Each structure stands twice: as structure tokens, then as C-alpha cells.
Amino acid sequence: MLKKYIKNIESNKYLKVITEFSLLQFFFWSTWAIYGGYLVYYLGEIGYSNIRIGTLMSLRTFTGLIGPPVIGFICDKIESRKKVFIISMLLMGIIVAPFTFYGDYMLFIAIGVMGFLWEPQQSVLDSWIIETSEKTALNYGFMRAWGSIGFAIIVTIFGLVIEFFGWTVHFLSYGLAAFIVVVIALMIEDNSYQIPDDLKSNPTKQKTNLKNLVKLLKDPEYLFILSVTLLIFIPAMMIMVYLAPIVQSVGGDSRDLGYILFFNALSEAPIFFMAKHFLQRYKTRALLLFAAIFYLLRTIIVALAVSPTQLIFYGLLQSLSFGVFLVTVRYYVKLIAPTGLKTTAQSIILMSAFGGGGIIGSLLGGFLIDTFGMNSMFAVSIAFSLLAVIVLFFSVIQKS
């Protein structure tokens, strides 16, 4: 009787934690829908060229390269993901809310600082969830799905907000959304740095130091994941960064962009909900190959599209590309990373994807569009995506 009662208490406890994290993911990704979803579109609206936009996106990505290892290391050093997450959200709310009042110089600084703060936030939140317990780790996909739903809903609504109320209301709304995220985060406990019983007797495994970091960066499996991530995300970021001008080139506007991003985000939810099952059934590299194939297919769809409606199919395949990729990499890194470097390891992976891939994709994409036209960017994107598929295919064969 007592065992059953204790089991029910634990079940209710985890249900509460999962609900809180799901709500946090919903509003956290809602903030990115407001800022990240329409930043390139806004820069184009105020007269920036593709090369200039690419330079600013590269700046954001460059500072995003610096942010993840720094912020991740701070989290692991002070052993608090919650404090770092809340402080970063407050700073981002303060920076983005007055966005339309900035001149060129302040815009440059704001985008750079946002890159530094935003990129690691995803890993901080995801690590907070994954490291809280084995149950939250296995149910990470379920909670992350609510982030996709939040993004999908808000990005659609704010496509209309821009049309009817303008950019000032749009960016001021980010401040309100960031405040809601902070309030929810304050309500959640941070147990993600509790030491497992099997490690209490061996404290050297827990240390966050340079020696363990070097060991992580020499791990062949980790290096392979880093390399493949970069290869996949160079073309992926090239398309995503310039999605707004791509939409405009086929006759679309901000509402069409909102609809595409809506399906882009909403399609992730089913995969995240099912993540627990396919993570337990399939091998990591096979899942990465699966994701890479659908990244290639998405790139081909964008290259062939002649109307905004056709680009919706690009959005719908987000689940089978990014959705599968994210949950696979998140869980795999949890397994191979040293205990004292969990957040750092997750952050570096994301840095490779959105940092390295973003810088190369932004600069190369802007150059190709302005110099040779949109089709040249599509050709290069397809080539990179195909190379990623080939590398992963031979890797899977070799492992088999």
C-alpha cells in the first residue's frame, strides 16, 4: 500500500515537472517566433541589401559561436542552469523590445549581443530538462513539442500583427513574452546538477575543467557528430536565413512567411511526441542519415518552388529533418558527454549547427544571391546536403 502511494506521489511529481517544462518551452519558443522568425524580413523592409543582411546574420552567428561554450561553462561551473537562463531572458527582453528605435550602429550591437545570449539558451533549457532526471530526459521530445506548437501559433499571429500594427508593436511584444518566460522559469526547481549516487564516490568525473573539455573534444564519436552537424547545417541555414527573400521572390509577403513558418514549426510536434520510442529502437547514425535525406529533399523543394504555397511543403518536412536530428543529437550527447560538461557539450553541438553553419551559410548565401542569383545558392545548398547524405550513408554501412 505504502509503495503504491509513494509511486503515485512520484508520478504526480514528474507530471508537474513535465507540465512546467512544456509550458516553459511553449513561451520560450514563442519569443523566438517574434524575433528570429521575422528579423531578416524586418531588415529587408528597412532597406538592407542581401549582402548587408548576410553580414549582420553572420555577426549574430559569430557571437553565437562564442556564447554557447562560455555560457555552458558558466552553468556547469556555478551549477545552476536556472539562474543563467533567467538572467539571459531578462537581458534579451530589454534588448529586443525597443528594436525599431535603434539606428544602424545600435542595431549592429543588439544583433551581436542577441546572438551571444540566444544560441546557448536553447542548450541551457534543453540540458535543464534532460539532466533533471532520466524520466525527463526520455520525455524531452514531448516537452520540446510544445515549443514547436508555441512557435507555430505565435509566428502566424505575428505575421498579421506586422501587417495591421507595424514593427514597433511587434518587437515590444517580445518584451512581454520574455517576461512570461521568466515568471514560469522562476516557478521551476533546478535539480539538474544533483549528483547521481554512482558518481559520489568518484568526484573527478564530475569536475568542470579544461582537461575534461579537451577529452570531450578528442572523443571520435563527438567529433563525428560535430562534423556532420556542420555539414548538414551550412545549406540548412543558407535557406533559413534567406527564407524571407525567397518567399518574396515567388510573390509572397509577411503573411505567407508566417504561414510557412507555422507549418515548419507545427510539423515538428508529432516527431517530438514520438521521440522516446524511436530513440530506443534505432541507432544514432541511422537516424542522422534519415534526417539528412529529408534536409536534402527540403532544399530541392525550395529550389523548384514557384509560389509561396509550394514552400509550405518545405515547412512540413521540418519534422523529418530537424525534428529527428535534434532529439537524436540531444539524447546521444547526454550519453557520451562527461558529467561535469553536459551543458557545455550540448552547447558546442548547437554552436556547430547554428554557429559554424550559420556564419558560412549567411555569408555564402548573401554573396551567391547578389552576385550570381538565387539559383546559384540553391545549387550550392543541394551539393552540401548531398555530401552530408553520402558521408552518413558510408558511416552507417561501416558501423553495420
C-alpha positions in Angstrom: 0.0 0.0 0.0 2.8 2.4 1.0 4.8 1.5 -2.1 1.8 2.3 -4.3 1.3 5.6 -2.5 4.9 6.6 -3.0 4.7 5.6 -6.6 1.7 7.9 -7.1 3.5 10.8 -5.4 6.5 10.3 -7.7 4.2 10.1 -10.7 2.4 13.3 -9.8 5.7 15.0 -9.2 7.1 14.1 -12.6 3.8 15.1 -14.3 4.1 18.5 -12.6 7.7 18.9 -13.8 6.9 17.8 -17.3 3.9 20.2 -17.4 6.0 23.1 -16.2 8.8 22.5 -18.7 6.2 22.1 -21.5 4.8 25.5 -20.7 8.3 27.0 -20.5 9.2 25.6 -23.9 5.9 26.9 -25.4 6.6 30.5 -24.3 10.4 30.3 -24.8 10.0 29.4 -28.5 7.2 32.0 -28.8 9.8 34.7 -28.1 12.0 33.3 -31.0 9.0 33.3 -33.3 8.6 37.1 -32.7 12.3 38.0 -33.0 14.1 35.3 -35.1 11.2 34.5 -37.3 10.9 38.0 -38.8 14.4 39.6 -38.2 15.6 39.1 -41.8 12.2 40.3 -43.1 12.5 43.4 -41.0 16.0 44.2 -42.2 14.8 43.9 -45.8 11.9 46.2 -45.0 14.2 48.9 -43.8 16.3 48.8 -46.9 19.2 46.5 -46.2 20.7 44.6 -49.1 21.2 40.8 -49.1 24.9 41.1 -48.5 24.4 43.5 -45.6 21.7 41.2 -44.1 24.1 38.3 -44.5 26.8 40.3 -42.8 24.5 41.0 -39.8 23.4 37.4 -39.7 27.0 36.3 -39.7 27.7 38.7 -36.8 24.8 37.1 -34.9 26.1 33.7 -35.7 29.7 34.6 -34.9 28.8 35.9 -31.4 26.6 32.8 -31.2 29.8 30.7 -31.7 31.3 32.4 -28.6 28.2 32.3 -26.4 27.5 28.5 -26.1 30.8 27.3 -24.7 31.1 30.4 -22.5 27.5 30.2 -21.1 27.6 26.4 -20.9 30.9 26.5 -19.0 29.4 29.1 -16.6 26.3 26.9 -16.0 28.5 23.9 -15.3 30.8 25.9 -13.1 28.2 27.6 -10.8 25.9 24.5 -11.1 22.8 26.4 -12.0 21.1 26.4 -15.3 18.0 28.3 -14.0 19.9 31.4 -12.9 21.8 31.7 -16.2 18.6 31.1 -18.2 16.6 33.8 -16.3 19.3 36.4 -16.5 19.7 35.9 -20.2 16.0 36.1 -20.9 15.7 39.4 -19.0 18.6 40.8 -21.0 17.1 39.7 -24.3 13.8 41.3 -23.4 15.5 44.6 -22.7 17.4 44.5 -25.9 14.7 43.5 -28.4 11.7 45.5 -27.1 13.0 48.9 -28.4 14.4 47.4 -31.6 12.6 49.8 -34.0 14.2 52.8 -32.2 17.8 51.7 -33.0 20.0 53.3 -35.6 22.4 51.2 -37.7 25.1 51.2 -35.0 22.8 50.1 -32.2 21.2 47.6 -34.4 24.6 46.1 -35.1 25.4 45.8 -31.4 21.9 44.5 -30.5 22.0 41.7 -33.1 25.5 40.7 -31.9 24.6 40.6 -28.3 21.4 38.7 -29.1 23.5 36.0 -30.9 25.7 35.6 -27.8 22.7 35.2 -25.5 20.2 33.3 -27.7 22.3 30.5 -29.1 23.2 29.0 -25.7 19.7 29.5 -24.2 18.4 26.6 -26.2 21.0 24.2 -24.8 20.7 25.6 -21.3 16.9 24.9 -21.3 17.3 21.5 -23.0 20.0 20.5 -20.6 18.0 21.6 -17.7 15.2 19.3 -18.8 17.5 16.3 -19.9 19.6 16.4 -16.7 16.8 16.8 -14.2 16.1 13.0 -14.3 16.1 10.0 -16.6 12.3 10.4 -17.0 12.5 14.0 -18.1 15.3 13.0 -20.5 13.2 10.3 -22.2 10.3 12.7 -22.3 12.3 15.6 -23.7 10.7 15.2 -27.1 7.2 15.6 -25.6 8.2 18.9 -23.9 10.1 20.2 -26.9 7.0 19.6 -29.0 5.2 22.3 -27.1 7.9 24.7 -28.1 7.2 23.9 -31.7 3.5 24.4 -31.1 4.2 27.8 -29.4 6.4 28.9 -32.3 3.8 27.8 -34.9 1.0 29.7 -33.2 2.9 32.9 -32.4 4.7 33.2 -35.8 1.4 33.0 -37.6 -0.3 35.6 -35.3 2.6 38.0 -35.6 2.7 37.8 -39.4 -0.7 39.5 -39.1 0.5 41.8 -36.3 3.1 43.2 -38.6 0.6 43.9 -41.3 -2.0 45.6 -39.0 0.0 47.2 -36.2 3.6 47.5 -37.5 7.0 46.6 -36.4 7.0 48.7 -33.1 4.2 46.7 -31.6 5.8 43.5 -32.9 9.1 44.0 -31.1 7.6 45.4 -27.9 5.6 42.2 -27.7 8.8 40.4 -27.4 9.5 42.1 -24.0 6.1 40.8 -22.7 6.7 37.3 -23.9 10.2 37.3 -22.4 8.7 38.4 -19.0 6.2 35.5 -19.1 9.1 33.1 -19.8 11.0 34.5 -16.7 7.9 34.1 -14.5 7.4 30.4 -15.5 11.2 29.7 -15.1 11.1 31.1 -11.5 8.4 28.6 -10.6 10.5 25.5 -11.6 13.2 23.9 -9.4 16.7 23.4 -10.8 17.6 19.8 -9.8 19.7 19.2 -12.9 23.0 19.3 -11.1 22.2 16.7 -8.4 25.0 14.2 -8.3 24.0 10.6 -9.1 24.8 8.0 -6.4 27.3 6.2 -8.7 29.4 9.3 -9.1 29.5 10.5 -5.5 32.4 8.1 -4.8 34.3 9.4 -7.8 34.3 13.2 -7.8 36.9 13.6 -10.5 34.3 12.5 -13.1 32.1 15.5 -12.1 34.7 18.3 -12.5 34.2 21.0 -15.0 37.8 21.7 -16.1 39.9 22.2 -19.1 41.2 18.6 -19.0 37.8 17.1 -19.3 36.9 19.6 -22.0 39.9 18.6 -24.1 39.0 14.9 -23.5 35.5 15.6 -24.8 36.8 17.4 -28.0 39.1 14.4 -28.7 36.2 11.9 -28.5 35.9 10.4 -32.1 32.1 10.0 -31.7 31.6 13.5 -30.5 33.9 14.9 -33.3 31.9 13.0 -35.9 28.6 14.4 -34.6 30.2 17.9 -34.7 31.4 17.5 -38.3 28.2 16.0 -39.6 26.2 18.7 -37.9 28.2 21.4 -39.6 27.8 19.7 -43.0 24.0 19.5 -42.6 23.5 23.0 -41.3 25.5 25.0 -43.8 22.9 24.5 -46.5 20.0 24.4 -44.0 21.0 27.8 -42.6 21.6 29.2 -46.0 18.0 28.5 -46.9 16.5 29.6 -43.5 18.4 32.9 -43.3 17.2 33.9 -46.7 13.8 32.4 -46.5 12.2 35.8 -46.4 13.7 37.0 -49.7 13.0 33.5 -51.2 9.3 33.9 -50.3 9.3 37.4 -51.8 10.9 36.1 -55.0 8.0 33.8 -55.6 5.4 36.6 -54.9 4.8 36.2 -51.1 4.7 38.7 -48.2 5.0 38.6 -44.4 1.7 36.6 -44.1 3.0 33.9 -46.4 6.2 33.8 -44.5 4.2 33.4 -41.3 2.2 30.5 -42.7 5.3 28.7 -43.9 7.0 29.1 -40.5 3.7 27.9 -38.9 3.8 24.6 -40.8 7.6 24.5 -40.3 7.2 24.5 -36.5 3.9 22.7 -36.1 5.2 19.7 -38.2 8.0 19.2 -35.5 5.4 18.4 -32.8 4.5 14.8 -33.8 8.1 13.7 -34.1 8.9 15.2 -30.7 6.0 13.5 -29.2 7.2 10.1 -30.6 10.9 10.7 -29.9 11.0 8.4 -26.9 10.0 5.4 -29.0 12.4 5.8 -32.0 15.3 6.8 -29.8 15.0 3.4 -28.0 14.6 1.5 -31.3 17.0 2.9 -33.9 20.8 3.7 -33.9 22.1 7.2 -33.8 23.8 7.3 -37.2 20.9 5.7 -39.0 18.6 8.4 -37.5 21.0 11.1 -38.6 21.1 9.7 -42.1 17.3 9.7 -42.2 17.3 13.4 -41.1 20.0 14.3 -43.7 18.0 12.7 -46.5 15.0 14.9 -45.7 17.2 18.0 -45.4 18.3 17.3 -49.0 14.7 16.8 -50.1 13.6 20.2 -48.5 16.4 22.0 -50.3 15.3 20.6 -53.6 11.7 21.6 -52.9 12.7 25.2 -52.2 14.8 25.3 -55.4 11.9 24.1 -57.5 9.2 26.2 -55.8 7.4 28.9 -58.0 4.8 30.0 -55.4 4.5 30.6 -51.6 2.1 27.6 -51.4 4.7 25.2 -52.7 7.1 26.4 -50.0 4.7 25.0 -47.4 5.9 21.6 -48.3 9.4 22.8 -47.3 7.9 23.6 -43.9 6.1 20.4 -43.5 9.3 18.3 -43.8 10.9 20.1 -40.9 9.7 17.3 -38.6 11.5 14.6 -40.5 14.7 16.6 -40.9 15.3 19.0 -37.9 12.9 17.2 -35.6 14.7 13.8 -35.9 18.1 15.4 -35.9 17.5 17.4 -32.7 16.2 14.7 -30.4 18.8 12.2 -31.7 21.7 14.5 -31.1 20.4 15.8 -27.7 20.0 12.4 -26.3 23.2 11.0 -27.8 25.3 13.8 -26.4 23.8 13.2 -23.0 25.1 9.7 -23.1 28.7 10.4 -24.2 29.4 13.7 -22.5 31.3 13.8 -19.2 29.1 14.6 -16.2 30.6 18.0 -15.5 30.4 19.1 -19.1 26.8 18.2 -20.1 25.7 21.7 -20.9 29.0 22.6 -22.5 28.8 19.6 -24.8 25.2 20.3 -25.8 26.1 24.0 -26.4 29.1 23.2 -28.6 26.9 20.9 -30.8 24.4 23.7 -31.2 27.3 26.1 -31.9 28.4 23.9 -34.7 24.9 23.8 -36.2 23.7 27.4 -35.9 27.1 29.0 -35.3 29.5 27.5 -37.8 26.7 26.6 -40.2 25.1 30.0 -39.8 28.2 32.0 -40.5 29.2 30.1 -43.6 25.5 29.9 -44.8 24.8 33.6 -44.2 27.9 34.9 -45.9 28.0 32.4 -48.8 24.2 32.7 -49.4 24.3 36.5 -49.5 27.3 36.6 -51.8 25.7 34.0 -54.2 22.3 35.7 -54.3 23.7 39.2 -55.0 26.5 38.0 -57.4 25.0 35.1 -59.3 21.3 35.0 -58.4 19.1 32.8 -56.2 19.5 29.6 -58.3 23.3 29.5 -57.6 22.6 29.5 -53.9 20.1 26.6 -54.4 22.7 24.6 -56.4 25.4 25.0 -53.7 22.9 24.1 -50.9 21.9 20.9 -52.7 25.6 20.0 -53.1 26.3 20.4 -49.4 23.2 18.4 -48.4 24.0 15.6 -50.8 27.5 15.4 -49.4 26.1 15.1 -45.9 23.9 12.2 -47.0 26.8 10.4 -48.7 29.1 10.8 -45.6 26.4 9.4 -43.3 25.5 6.6 -45.7 29.0 5.2 -45.7 29.3 5.8 -41.9 26.1 3.6 -41.4 27.4 0.9 -43.7 30.8 0.9 -41.9 29.2 0.6 -38.5 27.0 -2.2 -39.7 
